Amino acid sequence: MVTKDVLMAEISKNASDEFGAIAGYSKLLDMIENGVTGVDKTVLDDIAGDIREIISDELNHAGKEKEMFIKLSDITPATD
């Protein structure tokens, strides 16, 4: 068994990892958008679309992890 605090810490770490992945995917997207030699533009456009979809998924995961943390902690984001 683990404590609620340990679970909340792990959820926070997972959310942080999601944003780390987003940073990595954003770097790949930037590289593709700035051009890659020896690769057809249609291939790059297809890969860029896949990366955008992955980023969207990662944002969705981070949002769910935020909601899990709120449920466990009863701490809500500031509204000001």
C-alpha positions in Angstrom: 0.0 0.0 0.0 1.0 3.6 -0.6 -0.1 6.8 0.9 -2.3 9.4 -0.8 0.7 11.7 -0.9 2.8 9.2 -2.7 0.1 8.6 -5.3 -0.3 12.4 -5.8 3.4 12.7 -6.2 3.5 9.9 -8.8 0.6 11.5 -10.7 2.4 14.9 -10.7 5.6 13.1 -12.0 3.5 11.5 -14.8 2.0 14.9 -15.7 5.5 16.4 -15.8 6.7 13.5 -18.1 3.8 14.3 -20.4 5.0 17.8 -20.8 8.5 16.6 -21.3 7.3 14.4 -24.1 5.4 17.4 -25.6 8.7 19.4 -25.6 10.4 16.6 -27.4 7.7 16.2 -30.0 7.6 20.0 -30.4 11.3 19.9 -31.2 10.7 17.2 -33.8 7.9 19.3 -35.3 10.1 22.4 -35.5 12.8 20.3 -37.3 10.3 19.1 -39.8 8.7 22.5 -40.4 12.2 23.9 -41.0 12.9 21.3 -43.7 14.6 18.0 -43.9 16.9 17.2 -46.7 16.3 14.1 -48.8 12.6 13.6 -47.7 9.6 14.4 -49.8 7.4 17.2 -48.5 4.3 15.0 -48.5 6.1 12.5 -46.2 7.1 15.3 -43.9 3.6 16.7 -43.8 2.2 13.3 -43.0 4.7 12.9 -40.1 4.0 16.4 -38.9 0.3 15.5 -38.7 1.1 12.4 -36.7 3.2 14.4 -34.3 0.5 16.9 -33.8 -1.9 14.1 -33.0 0.6 12.7 -30.5 1.0 16.1 -28.9 -2.8 16.4 -28.6 -2.9 13.0 -26.9 -0.2 14.0 -24.5 -2.2 17.2 -23.6 -5.2 15.1 -23.0 -3.3 12.8 -20.7 -1.8 15.7 -18.7 -5.3 17.2 -18.3 -6.6 13.9 -17.0 -3.7 13.7 -14.6 -4.5 17.2 -13.4 -8.1 16.2 -12.7 -6.8 13.1 -10.8 -4.6 15.3 -8.6 -7.5 17.7 -7.9 -9.7 14.8 -6.9 -7.1 13.5 -4.5 -6.0 16.8 -3.0 -9.1 18.9 -3.0 -6.8 21.7 -4.3 -8.2 23.5 -7.3 -6.4 25.9 -9.7 -6.5 29.6 -8.8 -9.1 31.5 -10.8 -7.4 34.9 -10.6 
